[in-house]
Amino acid sequence: MIKRLFDIISALLGLVLLSPLLLVIALAIGVKDGAPILFKQTRIGRQGDPFTLYKFRTMRPDSESSGQLSVGERDPRVTDIGHALRKTKLDELPQLWNVLKGDMSVVGPRPEVPRYVDLYSEKERKVLQVRPGITDAASLAYFNESEMMAEHPDPERYYIETIMKDKLQRNLDYLEKRTFWSDMGIIFKTISRIFQ
């Protein structure tokens, strides 16, 4: 209950205080790259329920048809504005709306697309017992995930076999030890990492 109350207050404050920035980003995308402003994607949430996740669009329209993973600087699908948004993680800000709706939490395992969740083992599916989050310890460990994948000849295989497995284990560890204060620590570390 405390976590959900914190999520609601944080999302409301974030959306209100950051509204000028959200507007500037939306206008920049609209003027430079056109519509749509937002990228919508089905992700798997708590108890395995699908939901629509929102981000600022950072790729050219219909880019997802050529693969759901981005491979950093070498990915030609990412727009100029998209590169800047991804580097600063500002493309994730619309997920505050997901938090307000109850699809997500501020801190929790990052939600995956259905095709990758289908690969989870029974043990790994325990991460679906909680609301997914905007940030988590695994995201901090893989802050430059796209660039890491870009160094491999088969980025998707590397993601599935190495990165995703390690992130899931980190999230399982998180579930065993999570507290309100550990969540606060992850939030402050995320903010610190963004402004490095």
GUKOLMAR-15859 format. One record per residue (C-alpha): residue number from 1; residue in one letter; chain; x, y, z. Coordinates in steps of 0.001 Angstrom, whole numbers, plus 524288, in hexadecimal, padded with zeros to 5 digits. Example, Ala and Ser with C-alpha at 12.3 -4.5 7.8 and 13.67 -1.06 7.14 Angstrom:
# GUKOLMAR-15859
n, res, chain, xx, yy, zz
1, A, A, 8300C, 7EE6C, 81E78
2, S, A, 83566, 7FBDC, 81BE4
END
This chain:
# GUKOLMAR-15859
n, res, chain, xx, yy, zz
1, M, A, 80000, 80000, 80000
2, I, A, 80B14, 80969, 8037F
3, K, A, 81220, 80623, 7F6D2
4, R, A, 805EB, 808B4, 7EEB0
5, L, A, 80357, 8158F, 7F5C0
6, F, A, 8116F, 819A1, 7F344
7, D, A, 80FD7, 81601, 7E4E6
8, I, A, 80377, 81E1D, 7E357
9, I, A, 8094E, 82A1D, 7EA07
10, S, A, 8162F, 828D1, 7E27A
11, A, A, 80F58, 82735, 7D55A
12, L, A, 8063A, 832B9, 7D7BB
13, L, A, 8114E, 83B96, 7DC2B
14, G, A, 819D9, 83713, 7D0F6
15, L, A, 80F83, 83989, 7C6A9
16, V, A, 80C4A, 84703, 7CC23
17, L, A, 81A2A, 84BB5, 7CEC2
18, L, A, 81FAA, 84619, 7C234
19, S, A, 8145A, 84A84, 7B994
20, P, A, 81C5A, 85592, 7B33B
21, L, A, 82729, 84BEB, 7AFD3
22, L, A, 81D59, 841F2, 7AAEC
23, L, A, 8174A, 84C58, 7A239
24, V, A, 8247E, 850A0, 79CBD
25, I, A, 82835, 8428B, 7998F
26, A, A, 81B01, 83FF7, 79344
27, L, A, 81C1E, 84C55, 78AF2
28, A, A, 82A13, 84905, 786F5
29, I, A, 82620, 83B6C, 78276
30, G, A, 81A15, 840AC, 77B7E
31, V, A, 8216D, 84B6B, 77448
32, K, A, 82D8E, 8437A, 770D9
33, D, A, 82814, 835CF, 76ECF
34, G, A, 8195D, 83766, 76DCA
35, A, A, 80EE9, 82ECC, 773B9
36, P, A, 80D72, 82696, 77B9A
37, I, A, 813B0, 82D17, 7876C
38, L, A, 81224, 82152, 79035
39, F, A, 81698, 81361, 78E2A
40, K, A, 80D0B, 80939, 79358
41, Q, A, 810C4, 7FB23, 7958C
42, T, A, 80A7F, 7EF5F, 79C08
43, R, A, 8122D, 7EB01, 7A7E4
44, I, A, 80F61, 7E0AE, 7B227
45, G, A, 80C11, 7E5A2, 7BFAD
46, R, A, 80856, 7E03C, 7CCE6
47, Q, A, 80283, 7D282, 7CCD2
48, G, A, 805FD, 7D175, 7BE69
49, D, A, 7FBB7, 7DB54, 7BA3F
50, P, A, 7FEED, 7E30F, 7ADDE
51, F, A, 7FE65, 7F1DB, 7ADFA
52, T, A, 801F4, 7FD0D, 7A4EF
53, L, A, 80EDC, 80384, 7A879
54, Y, A, 81145, 81197, 7A43B
55, K, A, 81E0A, 817F7, 7A036
56, F, A, 821C8, 8239C, 79808
57, R, A, 8243B, 81E90, 78A51
58, T, A, 832C3, 81D78, 78796
59, M, A, 83265, 8154E, 77B31
60, R, A, 82CE5, 81723, 76DC7
61, P, A, 81EBF, 81290, 76C25
62, D, A, 81CE7, 803E1, 76A0C
63, S, A, 82AE7, 80120, 76E7F
64, E, A, 8263D, 7F64A, 7776D
65, S, A, 82314, 7EDCE, 76BAE
66, S, A, 831B8, 7EBF3, 7699F
67, G, A, 83468, 7E7F8, 777B4
68, Q, A, 830BE, 7EBE7, 7858E
69, L, A, 83E7D, 7EE13, 78A93
70, S, A, 846A1, 7FA23, 7880B
71, V, A, 8554C, 7F915, 7865C
72, G, A, 85A11, 80679, 78A52
73, E, A, 86148, 80FE3, 7819C
74, R, A, 86182, 806B7, 775FC
75, D, A, 852AC, 8056B, 7757A
76, P, A, 84E2A, 80D75, 769B3
77, R, A, 84001, 80CEF, 76E50
78, V, A, 842A4, 8163A, 779A5
79, T, A, 84024, 82490, 77697
80, D, A, 8495C, 82FBD, 77A29
81, I, A, 84047, 83427, 7850C
82, G, A, 83EA9, 825EC, 788D5
83, H, A, 84D3F, 8245D, 78B49
84, A, A, 84D1B, 82FD6, 794CC
85, L, A, 840D7, 82B0D, 79BAA
86, R, A, 8461E, 81D4E, 79D32
87, K, A, 85332, 821F0, 7A254
88, T, A, 84C98, 829E1, 7AD09
89, K, A, 84162, 82012, 7AEED
90, L, A, 837A0, 82B25, 7ACCB
91, D, A, 83030, 82273, 7A356
92, E, A, 82B75, 81AD5, 7AF47
93, L, A, 82447, 8265D, 7B595
94, P, A, 816CC, 82326, 7AFE5
95, Q, A, 81719, 816DA, 7B837
96, L, A, 81365, 81F8A, 7C3A1
97, W, A, 805C4, 81E59, 7BDAD
98, N, A, 8071C, 80F7E, 7BE5C
99, V, A, 80AA0, 810EB, 7CCC6
100, L, A, 7FEE7, 819AC, 7CF57
101, K, A, 7F5DE, 80FF0, 7C886
102, G, A, 7FB1F, 804D0, 7D0DB
103, D, A, 8019B, 7FD42, 7C5C0
104, M, A, 80F12, 80020, 7CB41
105, S, A, 81672, 8046D, 7D74D
106, V, A, 8219B, 80E2B, 7D835
107, V, A, 82AC0, 8031D, 7DC64
108, G, A, 8292A, 7F510, 7D80D
109, P, A, 82DEB, 7EB5B, 7CDDC
110, R, A, 82D82, 7F17E, 7C057
111, P, A, 82225, 7EC0B, 7B84C
112, E, A, 82548, 7E3BD, 7AC78
113, V, A, 81E47, 7E151, 79FA4
114, P, A, 81630, 7D4B8, 79EE4
115, R, A, 81FAC, 7CD50, 7962A
116, Y, A, 82AA5, 7CE7F, 7A02D
117, V, A, 821EB, 7CB91, 7ABDA
118, D, A, 81E3D, 7BEED, 7A4E6
119, L, A, 82C89, 7BAE4, 7A698
120, Y, A, 82C72, 7BC8F, 7B572
121, S, A, 82E6F, 7B08E, 7BDDE
122, E, A, 824A7, 7ADB2, 7C8A6
123, K, A, 82E0E, 7B3A0, 7D284
124, E, A, 83021, 7BFCF, 7CA30
125, R, A, 8216F, 7C1ED, 7C906
126, K, A, 8216F, 7C5B9, 7D76D
127, V, A, 82522, 7D371, 7D2F7
128, L, A, 81738, 7D466, 7CDC8
129, Q, A, 811CB, 7D3F1, 7DBA9
130, V, A, 813F1, 7E297, 7DD3E
131, R, A, 8112C, 7EEB3, 7D524
132, P, A, 81C14, 7F140, 7CB6D
133, G, A, 823AE, 7FDDD, 7CD54
134, I, A, 82962, 80977, 7C63A
135, T, A, 83680, 80651, 7CC61
136, D, A, 83CF9, 7FB34, 7D3B8
137, A, A, 84A57, 7F665, 7D7EC
138, A, A, 84BC3, 7EEB1, 7CB49
139, S, A, 84977, 7FAF3, 7C324
140, L, A, 85453, 801C6, 7CA9B
141, A, A, 85D8D, 7F66C, 7C7FA
142, Y, A, 85A22, 7F6CE, 7B97F
143, F, A, 858B8, 80575, 7B7D1
144, N, A, 85F9E, 804C4, 7AA94
145, E, A, 8590C, 7F839, 7A65E
146, S, A, 8573F, 7FC20, 79819
147, E, A, 8659A, 7FF69, 79698
148, M, A, 86962, 7F26E, 79CCF
149, M, A, 860E5, 7EB09, 7931F
150, A, A, 86688, 7F2C8, 787CD
151, E, A, 873C3, 7EC68, 78A6A
152, H, A, 86E75, 7DEC4, 78789
153, P, A, 86C03, 7D8B4, 77A2D
154, D, A, 85EDA, 7D339, 77EB9
155, P, A, 8593F, 7DD90, 78802
156, E, A, 84C4D, 7D6AD, 78A5A
157, R, A, 852AA, 7C9CE, 78DF7
158, Y, A, 85C05, 7D0EB, 79703
159, Y, A, 85087, 7D7F1, 79D3C
160, I, A, 8488B, 7CB8F, 79F68
161, E, A, 85397, 7C2B7, 7A3EE
162, T, A, 85BBE, 7CC43, 7ABDB
163, I, A, 855AE, 7D977, 7AEFB
164, M, A, 847A0, 7D523, 7B132
165, K, A, 84BC8, 7C98F, 7B998
166, D, A, 85466, 7D205, 7C22F
167, K, A, 84A09, 7DC97, 7C364
168, L, A, 83FE9, 7D292, 7C77A
169, Q, A, 848F9, 7CD33, 7D1F7
170, R, A, 84B80, 7DAF0, 7D70C
171, N, A, 83CE3, 7DD40, 7D79A
172, L, A, 83A88, 7D088, 7DED4
173, D, A, 844C3, 7D4D4, 7E8B4
174, Y, A, 83DD2, 7E1F9, 7E9B0
175, L, A, 830CB, 7DB70, 7ECA9
176, E, A, 836C6, 7D423, 7F82A
177, K, A, 83C98, 7E04C, 7FE7B
178, R, A, 83433, 7EBB2, 7FA11
179, T, A, 83026, 7F61A, 803AF
180, F, A, 82B22, 803F1, 80255
181, W, A, 838D5, 808EB, 8054B
182, S, A, 83F60, 8000A, 7FB5F
183, D, A, 835CB, 8054F, 7F13E
184, M, A, 83985, 8132E, 7F511
185, G, A, 847CA, 80F8B, 7F350
186, I, A, 84517, 80A9D, 7E581
187, I, A, 83DC7, 81736, 7E242
188, F, A, 848FA, 81FD1, 7E6EF
189, K, A, 85325, 8176D, 7DFE9
190, T, A, 84B2B, 81859, 7D35C
191, I, A, 84A33, 8272E, 7D43C
192, S, A, 858B9, 8280A, 7D73A
193, R, A, 85C18, 81F55, 7CB9C
194, I, A, 853D1, 82771, 7C249
195, F, A, 85AED, 833FC, 7C618
196, Q, A, 868AB, 82E2B, 7C595
END
